[in-house]
Amino acid sequence: MGLLKNVLPALATAMLALTAPLTASAQGLIRDAEIEQILRGYADPLFEAAGLKPSDVNIYIVQDDTLNAFVAAGQNMFLHTGLIMESRTPEELKGVIAHETGHIAGGHSVTREAAMGAASGTSLITMGLGALALFAGAPDAALALFGSAPQFGLMTIFKFTRVEESAADQYGLTFLEKTGQSADGLVSFMENFRYQELMSESRRDPYFRSHPISSDRIAALSRRAKEVTAKSHPQSEHDIEQLAMMKAKLVGFIGPANRVASRYPATDQSLPAKYARAIAAYRAVDIKLSLTLTDELISIQPDNPYFHELKGQILFESGRAAESVPDHRRSVELAPQHALLKVNLARSLIGTKDDADLEEAEGLLQDALHLEHDNSFAWNQLAVVYARQGRIGDADLATAEEAYYRGDLSRAFVFATRARDKLTLETPNGQRADDIMALSDPRNRPRGSSRGGFSGMALQTQ
């Protein structure tokens, strides 16, 4: 259903809290089949070059205008929409992804946790010295120590991060070299934003608070980058167009209305400009204009699944569920590997209110969950299907699954209990209800804990 947004689930929030300076203005995670496919096309070859299994690396898109990217808790990569918007070429975005892949390959999440532990210890020691100074009758010295405790902690972290950042640079260059790609983008990205080092901490973009730049680092990066670039192949026109389409989609869906008009005036007849204006018209609830502009896009690229997805979304959201089915069906036919597109079609079929469509919707949702078992919105829609079919036990179980993958363990426990009471325990569904009960039972987890998955969709970005 086009660009989707969800509030950060509990585990993601906890992860982000560990790196608070990185995500102070993060609004949430967004899902979009087209943008995810493009990012995967950029990233998967780099993951493979790093010896990683692409399917094991999760990419999350954070709706935040600030420039940032980071990895957390192993093989989880977070890219801010601001990074995508500020990348002038695919090479710059790929360069950042290669660098972050270097952090994963180097196991830096583990060493960063060690650094944070060491920093915490340093800060506590400094605070302890401050307390001793206070008791000794030296309040000025005590205040100075108390005030410097965070700084000493940061200095401890920086000893780790400086080494890690340089190592990630070299890893990234290796991955770009293995995939035959230019390293100029990574260098230009660092050089273009080098002025950030001169700014105050509060004004500096999050990326450069967590990825400090130094002259020595850029010099080392530039020297080897020349060798890598000399052996690279030119960036493809396809990759360049894909970056332009991602930007247009993000501006259209999450940017202010005046940004579309300023970046894509009517005189701009490029495909990305037409895309942004079609989305902007939809957001402005000018349904007639948005459909006209989307039909024009489809006439230009009739086999583009995301243009059909957009038209289906416009029709569905304007209360024309039955009319939206053909375009959503076409998007699934053109890109059957995308779980989100299957969920879109299932939602439209459910919206027709025709019980004859429920069986097809159920099959689509089961297919989507086979691809993304933790897709909480798919579980939500499956619960609707089961309830309409009178399968209340299965509906309760699907609701428990939805809550579980959203990280709402209290709700998961309630609905899993209801489901187990209605289902036969010896069946797979009955056993699953029993499993969720055990996993979410408040008596089996410490106060304040939550499983909290990353995936799942909530309300659509407006």
C-alpha positions, 0 to 999 in steps of 0.5 A, a space after each residue: 500500500 505504498 509507503 507505510 509507517 509504524 511506530 518503533 516497536 519496543 526492541 527497536 526503541 531499546 536499541 535506538 536508546 543505546 545510541 541516543 545521539 543517533 536517533 534523537 529525532 527519529 519518527 519511526 520505521 517505514 515500509 515500502 516495497 519499491 524502496 526496499 527492493 532498490 536498497 536491496 539491489 544496492 546492498 546485497 552484492 556488498 553483503 555477499 562480498 563481505 561473506 554475509 548471507 543477504 537474507 540474514 541482514 535486515 535493512 530498516 528505513 527510519 523516517 527522519 530527515 537527518 543524515 544518518 545510518 548505523 548498525 545495531 544488535 548484530 546484522 541490523 542496518 538502519 538508513 535514515 530517509 535523510 541519507 537517501 535524500 542527501 545522496 547525490 549519486 548511487 555511489 554515495 549511498 552505496 559507499 555509506 552502505 559499504 561502510 556500515 557493512 564493514 561494521 557488521 563484518 568487523 563485529 563492531 556491535 559487540 566491541 561498541 557494547 564493550 566500549 559503552 560498558 567501559 565508558 560507563 565504568 570510567 564515568 562512574 569512577 570519575 563520579 566516585 572521585 567527585 563524591 570523595 572530593 565533596 566529602 573532603 570539603 572540596 566542592 569546586 573540585 567535586 563539581 568539576 569531576 561531576 561535570 567531566 564524567 560524561 566527557 571522560 566516558 565519551 573519550 573512552 568510547 572515541 578510542 574504540 570508534 576511531 579505530 572502528 571507523 577506519 576499519 569500516 572504511 577499509 572493509 567498505 573499500 574492499 567490498 566495493 572493490 570486490 563488486 567492481 564499484 567506484 569508491 569515489 562516492 564514499 570519499 565524496 560523501 565524507 569530504 562533502 560533509 567534512 564541514 560538520 566537524 567544525 559545527 557544534 555538537 548540537 548542530 551536527 548531523 547524527 551521522 557525524 556525531 557517531 562517525 567522527 571524521 579526521 584528516 588522517 582518516 580521509 587521507 587514508 580513505 582517499 589513497 586506497 579509493 583511487 586504486 579501487 575506482 581505477 578498476 571499477 565500472 561506471 555507475 549504470 543508468 538504471 541505478 541512477 534512475 532508481 535513486 531518483 525514483 526513491 527520492 521522488 517517492 519520499 518527497 511525495 509521501 513524507 515531505 511537505 507539499 511545497 517541497 514537491 512543487 519546488 523540487 519538481 515544478 510542472 516544467 520538469 517532465 522527467 519520470 521522477 517528477 511525474 511520480 512525485 506530483 502524482 503522489 502529492 496530488 494523492 496526499 492532497 486528496 485530489 483523487 481525480 488529478 492523482 489518478 490522471 497522473 498515475 495513469 500517465 505513469 502506467 502508460 509510460 511503464 505499463 509493467 512497473 508494479 509500483 505504479 499499479 500499486 500506487 493506483 490501487 492505493 489511491 482507489 482503495 483509500 478513496 473508498 473504491 476497494 473493488 476498483 482497486 483490486 485489478 491494479 493491486 492484482 497486476 502489481 502482484 503479478 509483476 512482482 510476486 516476491 514482495 510480501 507487501 504487495 500481496 498484503 495490499 491485494 488481500 486488503 482490497 479483497 477484504 474491503 470489497 465486503 464480498 465473502 467470495 473474496 475471503 478465500 483468495 485473501 487468506 491465501 495471499 496473506 498466508 503467502 505473505 507470512 511465508 515470506 515475512 512471518 513477523 509481518 504484524 499487519 498481515 496477521 492483523 488482516 488474517 484475523 479479519 478474514 478469520 473473523 469474517 469466516 466465523 473462525 474465532 479461535 483462529 482469529 484470536 490466534 492471528 491477533 495474538 501473533 500480531 500483538 507478539 510481533 508488535 512487542 505488545 506481550 500483554 495483548 499477545 498473552 490475552 488473545 493467545 489464552 482466548 485462542 487456546 481455549 477455543 482450539 484443540 491443543 494437539 493441532 498446530 494452531 493450538 500448540 502455537 497458541 500455547 507457545 505464545 502464552 508461554 512466551 508472553 506470560 507476565 509471570 515468565 518475564 521481568 517487569 518492563 521487558 518486551 520481545 518487540 520485533 522490528 517488522 509490522 505495519 501500522 498506519 499509512 503515512 499521510 
